[in-house]
Amino acid sequence: MNCCNTSCSDDSAFLADVINAPLNRRIFAWMMTVLLPGVGIATNAVVVFIGVHVRLQKTGDFKYFLTTMAIMDILWCITVLLYQPYFTPGGNVNEYNVYALAPLPSDLRVPVRYVWMATQMAMGFPLVLLSMNRYLLVCRSQQMYGTVFGGWRTPMLCAATLPLGAAINAPYLFDATRHVKKCLAAEFEQYVESYATDSWTNEMRLGLIMATLLCCYVICLSCALAIFHKLSTHSRASLSQADARRLRENRAVLRAICVQTALPLIISLPTIFDLLALKSLQHNWWLQVCAAWTLHLNPLCDAVATLYIIRPYRRIVRRWCDKLVERSHRIFSLSRDKVEKAPCRTELQEMLQKLSVMTMLEERRDDESG
C-alpha cells in the first residue's frame, strides 16, 4: 500500500467534496474554523489590553478575574485555529475527510485530529477552574478568594492543569503516534495493525469522553446554581452597609458573571443530549454544527459580555469608537478639501463634542454619587 497514492486520492476526493458542497455549508465551515475564533481572539485581546494598560475604578479584584478569563479564552481560540479540522461541507464525514489549517497530507490528518481532541479536552480543565473561580469570588469570603485565586494565581493554576488534561487524554496521543509509525512502515510491510484490535477500543474512548464531559458539566452547573442562588439571596435580604455598598459598586460585574456563567450551560445542551442519546456526531452534519457553536461561541460571548455589561469597559470602548470616528472624519474632510487649512466644523463633529461632554458629566455624576 502506497501512502503517497492514498494521500493524493484523498486530497482529490476532499477537493471534489468541497466544490460540490452547497453554499450554506461552505459558509458554515469557514465560520466555524476561521471567523469565530478570529473574532474571539480580537475581542478578548481588547479586554486584556484594557485590564492591563488602563486604570479602572469600581472594579476592584474583579479586574484580575476578567483579564485571566480573557487570556484563557485567547489560548482556547488559538488552539482551535491551530488544530481544528475544517468541517467537511459534504454530507458524509469520516475520519480521513477532515482538513487541518496547514496543508498536511491525508496520512497526517488523523494524528492532527487526535492531538486536537486531546488539546480540546485538556483546555476544558481550565474552564472548570474558572467556574470554581467564579464560585469563590461570589459565594465565599474575600479573604478565601484572595488566598486561593487572588492576583495572578489563576493563570498559573490554569497552566498547571493542562498537563493533567493531557495525561488523561494520553490514549489520543498514543493513537496518533501509532498511526505515524504505521504510515512510515507501510512501504516495508513491517507494521500492520488493525484499528479495531487496539487496546483502547471505541467503547472505552466513548466512555472516557462521556465521563469527562459530564463531570465537567456537573461542576460548571453546580457552580452556576450556587452563584445564581447567592445573587438572588443578596438582592432580597437585608445587607449591612459595607456589603450593600460593595454590591452596588460591582453590580454590573456580577451581572456579567451571571451571563458568562449561564451561556456555556445553554450552548452545551445539544452536545450533552447527543452524548446521552449515544448518537454519533459523524453522521449528522447539523449536529456537528451545534457542537462547533458550543466550542466557539463561549470565548466570544465572554468578551462581549465584559465589554457591554460592565460600565468602565463600555465607556472605554465607546470613547475609542468616538475617537476613531472623529479621526476618520477628519481624514476624509482633509482629503476632500485640501485648500482649507483646517476642516470645517460639521454637524457630526458638534454631535461628537456634545457626546464627549455628556460622557464627562455622567462620569462626574457617578463619582459624586459613589
MILOVO-906482 format. One record per residue (C-alpha): residue in one letter; x, y, z. Coordinates in steps of 0.2 Angstrom, whole numbers, padded with zeros to 4 digits, always signed. Layout:
N
aXYZ ...
***
This chain:
370
m+0000+0000+0000 n+0007+0017-0005 c+0004+0031+0006 c+0008+0044-0007 n-0006+0037-0019 t-0018+0036-0004 s-0014+0054+0000 c-0017+0060-0017 s-0033+0051-0019 d-0040+0058-0003 d-0035+0075-0007 s-0044+0074-0024 a-0059+0067-0015 f-0059+0081-0002 l-0057+0094-0015 a-0072+0087-0025 d-0082+0086-0010 v-0079+0104-0006 i-0083+0110-0024 n-0099+0101-0025 a-0105+0106-0007 p-0119+0118-0005 l-0115+0136-0002 n-0123+0137+0015 r-0112+0123+0021 r-0096+0131+0014 i-0101+0147+0024 f-0104+0137+0040 a-0087+0128+0038 w-0077+0144+0036 m-0087+0152+0050 m-0083+0138+0062 t-0064+0136+0058 v-0059+0154+0055 l-0071+0168+0058 l-0077+0164+0075 p-0060+0160+0083 g-0053+0176+0075 v-0066+0187+0081 g-0065+0179+0098 i-0046+0182+0099 a-0049+0201+0094 t-0062+0204+0107 n-0053+0196+0121 a-0037+0205+0116 v-0047+0221+0119 v-0052+0215+0136 v-0034+0211+0141 f-0027+0227+0134 i-0040+0237+0145 g-0037+0227+0160 v-0018+0228+0159 h-0014+0246+0152 v-0030+0256+0158 r-0033+0261+0176 l-0050+0255+0180 q-0061+0261+0195 k-0075+0252+0203 t-0069+0235+0198 g-0058+0230+0212 d-0051+0212+0212 f-0063+0208+0198 k-0051+0216+0185 y-0039+0201+0188 f-0053+0189+0186 l-0059+0196+0169 t-0041+0198+0162 t-0037+0180+0167 m-0053+0174+0159 a-0049+0184+0143 i-0032+0176+0142 m-0039+0158+0144 d-0051+0162+0130 i-0037+0168+0119 l-0027+0152+0122 w-0043+0142+0118 c-0046+0151+0102 i-0028+0149+0096 t-0029+0131+0100 v-0045+0130+0089 l-0036+0139+0075 l-0021+0128+0076 y-0029+0111+0077 q-0047+0112+0072 p-0050+0102+0056 y-0061+0110+0043 f-0079+0105+0043 t-0082+0094+0028 p-0095+0103+0018 g-0102+0087+0011 g-0115+0076+0019 n-0104+0060+0023 v-0090+0063+0035 n-0077+0051+0040 e-0060+0052+0050 y-0050+0055+0034 n-0061+0068+0026 v-0056+0082+0038 y-0044+0095+0033 a-0032+0104+0045 l-0027+0123+0044 a-0010+0118+0037 p-0009+0109+0020 l-0005+0092+0028 p-0006+0076+0018 s-0021+0064+0022 d-0010+0052+0032 l-0006+0065+0045 r-0024+0072+0046 v-0029+0058+0059 p-0014+0062+0071 v-0018+0080+0069 r-0036+0076+0074 y-0031+0066+0089 v-0020+0080+0095 w-0034+0092+0093 m-0046+0082+0103 a-0033+0079+0117 t-0029+0098+0117 q-0048+0102+0117 m-0052+0091+0132 a-0036+0097+0141 m-0042+0115+0139 g-0058+0110+0147 f-0050+0109+0164 p-0045+0127+0165 l-0063+0131+0160 v-0069+0121+0175 l-0056+0130+0186 l-0063+0147+0180 s-0081+0141+0185 m-0074+0137+0203 n-0065+0154+0202 r-0082+0162+0199 y-0090+0152+0214 l-0077+0158+0226 l-0077+0175+0220 v-0096+0177+0223 c-0101+0164+0236 r-0086+0164+0248 s-0077+0177+0258 q-0065+0189+0250 q-0051+0183+0261 m-0054+0165+0255 y-0054+0171+0237 g-0038+0180+0239 t-0030+0165+0247 v-0034+0153+0233 f-0036+0164+0217 g-0030+0181+0222 g-0020+0192+0210 w-0012+0182+0196 r-0013+0164+0204 t-0027+0159+0192 p-0017+0159+0176 m-0003+0148+0185 l-0016+0136+0191 c-0024+0135+0174 a-0007+0132+0166 a-0004+0118+0179 t-0020+0109+0174 l-0015+0107+0156 p-0003+0093+0159 l-0016+0084+0169 g-0028+0085+0155 a-0015+0079+0143 a-0011+0064+0154 i-0030+0060+0155 n-0031+0061+0136 a-0015+0051+0133 p-0024+0037+0123 y-0027+0050+0109 l-0009+0055+0108 f-0004+0036+0108 d-0015+0033+0094 a-0008+0047+0084 t+0010+0040+0087 r+0005+0023+0082 h-0003+0030+0066 v+0013+0039+0061 k+0023+0024+0064 k+0011+0014+0054 c+0012+0026+0039 l+0031+0026+0039 a+0032+0007+0040 a+0018+0004+0027 e+0030+0003+0012 f+0041-0010+0020 e+0026-0020+0027 q+0034-0021+0044 y+0020-0013+0054 v+0002-0019+0051 e-0011-0017+0065 s-0030-0015+0063 y-0038+0000+0072 a-0052-0012+0079 t-0039-0023+0088 d-0032-0008+0098 s-0031-0010+0117 w-0041+0007+0118 t-0057+0002+0109 n-0070+0014+0103 e-0082+0010+0118 m-0068+0014+0130 r-0065+0031+0121 l-0083+0035+0121 g-0085+0031+0139 l-0069+0042+0144 i-0076+0056+0134 m-0094+0055+0141 a-0087+0053+0159 t-0075+0068+0157 l-0088+0079+0149 l-0102+0075+0161 c-0091+0078+0176 c-0085+0095+0169 y-0103+0099+0165 v-0109+0095+0183 i-0096+0105+0191 c-0100+0120+0180 l-0118+0118+0183 s-0116+0117+0202 c-0105+0132+0202 a-0118+0142+0192 l-0133+0137+0203 a-0123+0142+0218 i-0119+0159+0210 f-0137+0162+0205 h-0144+0157+0222 k-0131+0168+0231 l-0135+0183+0220 s-0154+0181+0222 t-0151+0180+0241 h-0141+0196+0241 s-0154+0205+0231 r-0168+0200+0243 a-0160+0200+0260 s-0156+0215+0271 l-0137+0218+0270 s-0125+0228+0280 q-0119+0245+0274 a-0102+0239+0268 d-0109+0224+0259 a-0123+0234+0251 r-0110+0247+0245 r-0099+0234+0238 l-0113+0225+0229 r-0119+0242+0221 e-0102+0246+0215 n-0099+0228+0207 r-0117+0226+0202 a-0113+0226+0183 v-0098+0214+0186 l-0110+0202+0195 r-0122+0204+0180 a-0108+0200+0168 i-0103+0185+0178 c-0121+0178+0178 v-0122+0180+0159 q-0105+0172+0157 t-0110+0158+0168 a-0126+0154+0160 l-0121+0154+0142 p-0109+0139+0142 l-0123+0129+0150 i-0136+0134+0137 i-0125+0131+0122 s-0118+0115+0129 l-0135+0107+0130 p-0136+0100+0112 t-0119+0091+0114 i-0124+0084+0131 f-0141+0077+0124 d-0132+0070+0110 l-0119+0061+0121 l-0133+0054+0132 a-0143+0048+0117 l-0127+0038+0112 k-0128+0045+0094 s-0113+0049+0083 l-0109+0066+0078 q-0101+0059+0062 h-0116+0055+0053 n-0126+0071+0055 w-0118+0087+0049 w-0130+0099+0058 l-0126+0091+0075 q-0108+0094+0071 v-0113+0112+0068 c-0121+0113+0085 a-0106+0105+0093 a-0095+0118+0085 w-0106+0133+0091 t-0103+0125+0109 l-0085+0126+0107 h-0083+0143+0098 l-0096+0154+0105 n-0090+0153+0123 p-0075+0164+0121 l-0084+0177+0110 c-0099+0178+0122 d-0087+0181+0137 a-0078+0195+0129 v-0094+0203+0123 a-0102+0202+0140 t-0087+0210+0148 l-0086+0224+0136 y-0105+0228+0135 i-0112+0225+0153 i-0098+0232+0164 r-0098+0251+0163 p-0080+0255+0164 y-0076+0244+0150 r-0091+0250+0140 r-0085+0268+0142 i-0068+0265+0136 v-0074+0256+0121 r-0086+0270+0117 r-0073+0283+0119 w-0061+0273+0107 c-0075+0272+0095 d-0079+0291+0096 k-0060+0295+0093 l-0060+0283+0078 v-0075+0291+0070 e-0069+0308+0073 r-0051+0304+0066 s-0058+0296+0051 h-0070+0310+0048 r-0055+0322+0049 i-0045+0312+0037 f-0060+0312+0025 s-0063+0331+0026 l-0044+0335+0023 s-0043+0324+0008 r-0059+0331+0001 d-0054+0349+0004 k-0035+0351+0003 v-0036+0370+0001 e-0043+0374+0018 k-0030+0374+0032 a-0042+0366+0044 p-0058+0356+0042 c-0074+0365+0044 r-0085+0361+0059 t-0098+0350+0053 e-0114+0343+0062 l-0105+0327+0066 q-0091+0335+0075 e-0103+0345+0085 m-0113+0330+0090 l-0097+0321+0095 q-0091+0335+0106 k-0108+0335+0114 l-0107+0317+0117 s-0090+0318+0125 v-0096+0332+0136 m-0111+0321+0141 t-0100+0307+0145 m-0089+0318+0156 l-0104+0324+0165 e-0110+0307+0168 e-0094+0301+0175 r-0093+0315+0187 r-0111+0312+0192 d-0107+0294+0196 d-0091+0298+0205 e-0101+0310+0216 s-0115+0298+0220 g-0102+0284+0223 
***
